Amino acid sequence: MKKHNFSAGPCILPQSVFKQASQAILDFNNSGLSILEISHRSKDFVSVMDEAQKLVLDLLNLEGKGYKALFLQGGASTQFLMTAYNLLENKAAYLNTGTWSSKAIKEAKLFGDVEEVASSKDENFNYIPKNFNVPADADYFHCTSNNTIFGTQLKEFPTTGGIPLVCDMSSDIFSKKLDFSKFGIIYAGAQKNMGPAGTTLVVIKEEILGKVSRQIPSMMDYKTHIDKESMFNTPPVFAVYTSMLTLKWLKEKGGIEAIQKLNEEKAALIYNEIDRNPLFEGFAAVEDRSIMNATFNLKDEKYKSLFEDLVKAAHINGINGHRSVGGYRASMYNALPKESVEVLVNVMKELETQA
Ligand SMILES: *Cc1c(COP(=O)(O)O)cnc(C)c1O
């Protein structure tokens, strides 16, 4: 039986995508060949890549605005260094809101000065710092839009003047409307809200490139991948194909606007229960709560085994919190049905009855 999957990543994708993707492994487009055994230069695959890139720019409303969509490898973690490699000449500004931001900062320091404009480390990253200044002499400003581990989310992005805004959107891309044209680079590991592990989406405003003096190895140079339409070397064909299917699913559902409405309903369901139920407490500051990852704890550990038994009996998967936070985390990415959240909320209510 299909489980209610709250896994933080890799995570749930639409069931229809799982079906189509598995069919393509057996016989891709009735070609008598698997998608895994054809050339990435074949007409059939090139059109998959084209469509995936078009869908990204279309869904983000970035068509005709000087942006390119790339499907690269190495995860979002490689983007921590690639962004700095390509943009950091003297100094970069970073907002530190969690584990992923901290890792990005560590990599950037290899390439130049890093000014941490603000950090919420003092409170184990349970909030988003506000009222910080982005220095006017920074080469770019980097932030993480959604902190997957801590369950906080940026509701506003700073105005950076002419400084490129670079954002790790791994865990909330395509989940809610934003003016994406404010960003110089958006990157996201596919496995949180777009597809399977194995590819990383990078959306770049081309004009921000070419400003550093260092030599950049071909594979690390965004220009290489832009010039070759994301086909400089063999792309992760299956991950790109499956991402394309998910993007198509999203577009058919009404795009980001429609999914945002559903995501907000799902988030309201769980947070209302966390706040109502006397046995639970939320981890993240209320105003900074993520609509993708809800982090919460039992107030009294003595109910842990009873709660976890009820969770298991309800066929719920993947709600254990990250080890740096503990407790629980319900990840509610685009493909998670609202019914799954209702099942979890009912389990929380049931615990209250039985406790
Ligand atoms: C999961 C995650 C990453 C790491 O992604 P990889 O693809 O595993 O390198 C980076 N940033 C955020 C916000 C994440 O959620």
Ligand as a Chemical Component Dictionary entry (heavy atoms), coordinates in Angstrom:
data_LIG
# 
_chem_comp.id                   LIG 
_chem_comp.type                 NON-POLYMER 
_chem_comp.pdbx_formal_charge   0 
_chem_comp.three_letter_code    LIG 
# 
loop_
_chem_comp_atom.comp_id 
_chem_comp_atom.atom_id 
_chem_comp_atom.alt_atom_id 
_chem_comp_atom.type_symbol 
_chem_comp_atom.charge 
_chem_comp_atom.model_Cartn_x 
_chem_comp_atom.model_Cartn_y 
_chem_comp_atom.model_Cartn_z 
_chem_comp_atom.pdbx_ordinal 
LIG C1 C1 C 0 19.036 19.219 0.451  1  
LIG C2 C2 C 0 19.555 20.590 0.361  2  
LIG C3 C3 C 0 20.844 20.880 -0.122 3  
LIG C4 C4 C 0 21.816 19.801 -0.522 4  
LIG O1 O1 O 0 21.478 19.280 -1.725 5  
LIG P1 P1 P 0 22.367 18.148 -2.450 6  
LIG O2 O2 O 0 21.690 18.041 -3.769 7  
LIG O3 O3 O 0 22.279 16.925 -1.604 8  
LIG O4 O4 O 0 23.753 18.654 -2.555 9  
LIG C5 C5 C 0 21.225 22.192 -0.200 10 
LIG N1 N1 N 0 20.400 23.185 0.161  11 
LIG C6 C6 C 0 19.159 22.960 0.640  12 
LIG C7 C7 C 0 18.297 24.112 1.033  13 
LIG C8 C8 C 0 18.698 21.653 0.758  14 
LIG O5 O5 O 0 17.468 21.426 1.234  15 
# 
loop_
_chem_comp_bond.comp_id 
_chem_comp_bond.atom_id_1 
_chem_comp_bond.atom_id_2 
_chem_comp_bond.value_order 
_chem_comp_bond.pdbx_ordinal 
LIG C1 C2 SING 1  
LIG C2 C3 SING 2  
LIG C2 C8 DOUB 3  
LIG C3 C4 SING 4  
LIG C3 C5 DOUB 5  
LIG C4 O1 SING 6  
LIG O1 P1 SING 7  
LIG P1 O2 DOUB 8  
LIG P1 O3 SING 9  
LIG P1 O4 SING 10 
LIG C5 N1 SING 11 
LIG N1 C6 DOUB 12 
LIG C6 C7 SING 13 
LIG C6 C8 SING 14 
LIG C8 O5 SING 15 
# 
